[in-house]
Amino acid sequence: MHEVSLLRLYTLRLCYLILAVGLGLVIWPTVIHHSPEQAVAHGIQLSLFAGLGLTAVLGLRYPVQMIPLLLFELIWKAIYLLAFALPLWLDHQVTPSAASDIQAVLVVVILIPSSPGVMS
């Protein structure tokens, strides 16, 4: 098994920290204080993101073992950007709400530099 450099471990931990804190600040307040309408319309989405954020906390302790979590984060964001955001942009149909979502998803750029370096 290859030894992972300390720099790469800290870079991974930073990614997990950003993921956990970001989702904690954005998602958890809504999970704790939601309306019945939000529960019906977005309950599954909110639960998924809240679980993702909590799981990211494990990455702080086990950065290499939790790489699949970062891979999942990278893949779902790439799918969103390619399958949904890009067609909207090409058709000039990006609404302010979609633009906000696209901007939030583009945070994936933070994860790209750390993922391949650890796997090599």
N, C-alpha and C positions, 0 to 999 in steps of 0.2 A: 504494500500500500504506500502511496506517495505521501510525503509530508507536505502540509499546506503552510505557506509562509504566514507569518504573523500579520503582515500587511493585508493579505487576502482575507484572513479570518476577521480582522477588524472591518474591512470593507463589507464583508457579508453581514456582520453584526449591524453595521450602519444601515444597510438595506432593510434588515428585519426591524430595526428601531424605527425607521421612517415609515415602514408599512404599519407597524403596530400603533405608533403614535398618531399617524395620519388617520387611520381608520377609527382609532379611539376617539379622536377629537371630532370627526365628522359623523360617524355612524352611531356610536354608542349613545349620545344624547337623544337621538331619535328613537333608538331601541328602548331606552328607559322611559321616555316621555313621548308616546305616539298616540295618535288619534285612531279611532276605529277605521276611518277611511284609509289612513296610511297602512294599517295592518292588512286590510283587504288588498290594496293596490300594490304595496311594496314589501309586505312582510317577509316573503321568501328571500328577496334581494337583500334586505337589511340583515336578515339572519345569516345569510351566506357571508356577507362582508364582515359582520361582527365576529363570526367564527374564524374567518381568515385572519383578522387582526389579532385575536387571542392566540391562534396557532403560531403567528409570527413571533410572539413572545418566546416560544420554545427555541426559535432560531438564535436568540441571544445567548442561550446556553449551549446549544448544539448546532453551530452554524453550518457545518458541512453536511450533517445528516438531514437538515431541513432544506437543502437546495431544491428538492422537488416543489416545495412551496413557492419559491421564487420562479421556478420554471412555469408553474401553473399561472402565476401572476403575469409573467411575460406572454404566455400563450393566449390567455383570454383577452388581454389588451391588444395584442396583435390582431386577433380575430375581429375584435370590435372595430379597430382602426381600418382594417382592410375590407371587411364585409359590410360595415354600416357607415362609418364616417367618410371614407373615401368616396363612395357613390353619392352621398349627400353633397359633398364638396364639389365633385365633378358636375353635378346637376344644379349647382348654385342654390341648394335648398337647405343650407345650414341655418337653423333658427338660433336665436340667442340661447335657448335651453340646450340645443345640441352642441353649440360652440362651448358652452360651459362643461358639458360632459367630455367633449373631445380634449379640452384643456386639462381636465382632471386625469384622463387616461394617458395623456402624453408624459406623465410622470414616469412611465416605463423606461424612459431614457436613463434614469438613475440606475436601474437594475441591469441594463445591458453590459456595461463595462465589467461588472463584478462576476457575472455568471460564467462566461466562457473561460476566464482566467483561472478559476478554481478547478474547472473540469479538465484542464490540460495537464 
